[in-house]
Amino acid sequence: MKGYHIYFIRCGLTKANEENIYCGITDFSLSPKGMSNLYQMKENSDYPNIEQVFSAPLKRCTESASIIFPNTPILSMSEFNELDLGDFENKSSDELVNDENFKAWLKGEQAPPNGETLTSLTTRSFEGLNKIIREMMNEDLRNVAVVTTSGVITNICTSFGIPKYAPQQLFLAPGEGIETLVTAQLWLQAQALEILEFINKF
């Protein structure tokens, strides 16, 4: 049975990362440091050979995809956008530390005010995966990459990945990734991806 490899790659650093600001759908570009680090990783690391790249439409993701996979077609997919953090967008943890809604969100008790639920993120991520897997099967693509944010990758792998990992075990630094494998039978019967290994994990 054919296996299809999907590589999930975390985008590079932004000013928000460097200043410890919560950034969901706010469209930051890569910072100079983030761009430089990715070029260095591209030079010194072994990224897989990819036939198609799917990217969240956020600048930090499309810019990362262009650096890591410069000669590969990139298709933007809104299904892989980061969680909308609503009232928490562009605020630091110091600004939010005493906010009761923020405390409840960290405990998983509620969504950010005016933001998105994890259920919504999981649903649209599933829809995106379904589109990709169908395209891989129809076009006989064996190796593709999804460039998106750390939060989206963690959510996908905890929701659909096997074996099961705790979220903290799936943490990726910018430019790192996770290789997964899916077959038609595994996806149709279990809606699951097999987690194989980490990419460029240092």
SVG drawing of the C-alpha trace seen along z (x, -y; Angstrom):
<svg xmlns="http://www.w3.org/2000/svg" viewBox="-16 -45 42 47">
<polyline fill="none" stroke="black" stroke-width="0.4" points="0.0,0.0 1.3,-3.4 2.5,-5.7 2.4,-9.5 4.8,-11.7 3.7,-15.0 6.4,-17.1 5.2,-19.8 7.7,-22.6 7.5,-25.5 7.9,-29.0 10.8,-31.3 11.0,-33.9 9.2,-37.2 9.4,-40.4 6.5,-39.1 8.5,-36.0 11.5,-38.0 9.5,-40.4 7.3,-37.6 4.1,-39.0 1.1,-36.7 0.6,-36.6 -2.1,-34.5 -3.5,-35.8 -1.6,-39.1 0.4,-39.1 4.0,-39.6 6.8,-39.1 10.0,-37.2 12.4,-39.3 16.0,-39.8 17.2,-37.3 14.4,-34.9 15.3,-35.2 19.0,-34.8 18.5,-31.7 16.4,-30.0 19.0,-30.6 21.6,-29.2 19.5,-26.1 18.8,-25.7 22.6,-25.7 23.5,-23.4 20.5,-21.0 19.0,-18.3 15.5,-19.3 13.6,-16.6 13.0,-16.7 9.5,-18.0 7.1,-17.9 4.6,-20.5 4.6,-23.0 1.4,-24.0 1.6,-27.1 -0.5,-29.1 -1.1,-32.5 0.6,-34.4 3.7,-36.2 5.9,-34.5 4.9,-31.2 5.1,-32.0 8.4,-33.7 9.7,-30.7 8.5,-28.3 10.2,-30.4 13.5,-30.2 13.4,-26.5 12.0,-25.3 13.0,-27.9 12.4,-25.8 9.1,-24.2 5.6,-25.4 3.9,-26.9 0.1,-26.8 -1.5,-29.0 -4.1,-27.3 -6.1,-29.3 -7.0,-26.1 -3.5,-26.2 -3.7,-29.7 -2.7,-30.1 -5.4,-30.4 -7.2,-33.7 -6.2,-35.0 -8.9,-37.7 -8.3,-40.2 -4.9,-38.6 -3.4,-39.5 -0.3,-41.6 -0.2,-41.6 2.7,-40.4 2.3,-37.8 3.1,-40.7 0.1,-42.6 -2.1,-39.6 -0.9,-37.9 -3.7,-39.3 -6.4,-38.9 -8.9,-36.3 -9.9,-35.4 -6.2,-34.8 -5.8,-32.5 -8.9,-30.5 -7.6,-30.2 -4.2,-28.9 -6.1,-26.2 -8.1,-25.2 -11.3,-26.4 -12.4,-28.9 -11.4,-30.5 -9.8,-34.0 -12.4,-36.7 -13.4,-37.5 -11.1,-34.7 -11.2,-31.2 -11.8,-27.9 -9.4,-24.9 -12.3,-22.9 -12.5,-25.4 -8.8,-25.1 -8.9,-21.3 -11.9,-21.2 -10.3,-23.5 -7.0,-21.7 -8.7,-18.4 -10.4,-20.0 -6.9,-21.1 -5.4,-17.7 -8.2,-16.1 -7.7,-18.3 -3.9,-17.6 -4.2,-13.9 -6.8,-13.7 -4.5,-15.8 -1.5,-13.6 -3.5,-10.5 -5.0,-12.0 -1.7,-13.5 0.5,-10.7 2.5,-13.1 4.6,-11.2 6.3,-14.0 4.8,-17.3 5.5,-20.0 3.1,-22.1 4.7,-25.3 2.8,-26.8 3.1,-27.9 4.1,-25.8 0.6,-25.9 -1.0,-24.5 1.5,-21.7 1.2,-20.7 -2.6,-20.7 -2.5,-18.6 -0.1,-16.1 -1.9,-15.7 -5.3,-15.5 -4.5,-13.2 -1.0,-11.8 -0.1,-8.3 1.5,-7.3 0.2,-9.9 2.5,-12.5 2.0,-15.2 1.9,-18.7 5.2,-19.6 6.9,-16.6 6.0,-18.1 7.6,-21.5 9.5,-22.7 12.0,-25.6 11.7,-27.7 12.7,-25.8 12.3,-22.4 9.7,-19.9 7.9,-16.6 7.7,-13.9 4.5,-12.0 3.2,-9.1 -0.3,-8.5 -1.9,-5.7 -5.4,-5.7 -6.5,-3.0 -5.2,-4.8 -6.8,-8.1 -10.1,-6.7 -10.5,-4.4 -8.9,-6.3 -8.3,-9.9 -4.7,-9.4 -1.2,-10.3 1.8,-8.2 4.5,-10.4 7.8,-9.1 10.6,-11.5 11.6,-15.0 13.4,-17.1 16.5,-19.2 15.8,-18.8 18.8,-20.0"/>
</svg>
